[in-house]
């Protein structure tokens, strides 16, 4: 059950935080001049972003300490 919750937390965190990070990076003038800007469809309050970051850190720590393989999270290996 803990493992399933960790997977869900990591997937939700990636889906919500990555577009916001891409928006920040493409807002930098050198990057914007090269690739253009991106407007994130997700706009979360600061406290929720911090909460998602902490939850993702805890979930990834749990995944690392259990040394369990998950096809979606652990990449292309093997």
C-alpha positions in Angstrom: 0.0 0.0 0.0 2.8 2.4 0.9 4.5 1.6 -2.4 1.4 2.3 -4.4 0.9 5.6 -2.6 4.5 6.5 -3.4 4.0 5.9 -7.1 0.8 8.0 -7.2 2.5 10.9 -5.3 5.5 10.8 -7.7 3.3 10.7 -10.8 1.0 13.5 -9.6 4.0 15.6 -8.6 5.7 15.2 -12.0 2.5 16.1 -13.9 1.9 19.2 -11.8 5.4 20.6 -11.2 7.2 20.0 -14.5 5.0 22.3 -16.6 5.6 25.1 -14.1 9.4 24.5 -14.2 9.3 24.6 -18.0 7.5 27.9 -17.8 10.1 29.4 -15.5 13.0 28.1 -17.6 11.5 29.4 -20.9 10.9 32.7 -19.2 14.7 33.3 -19.1 15.7 35.7 -21.9 18.4 33.5 -23.5 16.1 30.5 -23.6 13.1 32.5 -24.7 15.1 33.9 -27.6 16.0 30.4 -28.8 12.9 28.3 -28.2 10.2 30.7 -27.3 8.1 30.9 -24.1 5.8 28.4 -22.6 2.7 29.2 -20.5 1.9 26.5 -18.0 -1.7 25.3 -17.9 -1.2 24.7 -14.1 -0.9 27.5 -11.7 -0.6 26.3 -8.1 -0.2 28.4 -5.0 3.2 28.5 -3.4 2.2 26.5 -0.4 0.9 23.7 -2.6 4.1 23.6 -4.7 6.2 23.3 -1.5 3.8 20.5 -0.3 4.1 18.6 -3.6 7.9 19.0 -3.5 8.1 17.6 0.0 5.7 14.8 -0.7 7.7 13.9 -3.9 11.0 13.9 -1.9 9.5 11.6 0.8 8.0 9.3 -1.9 11.3 9.1 -3.8 13.2 8.4 -0.6 10.7 5.6 0.2 11.2 4.1 -3.3 15.0 4.3 -3.0 15.1 2.8 0.5 12.9 -0.1 -0.5 15.0 -0.8 -3.6 11.9 -1.8 -5.5 11.6 -1.7 -9.3 8.7 0.0 -11.0 8.5 0.0 -14.8 7.2 3.6 -15.0 9.4 5.2 -12.5 12.7 3.4 -12.9 13.2 4.0 -16.6 14.3 1.9 -19.5 16.9 -0.3 -17.7 17.0 -4.0 -18.5 
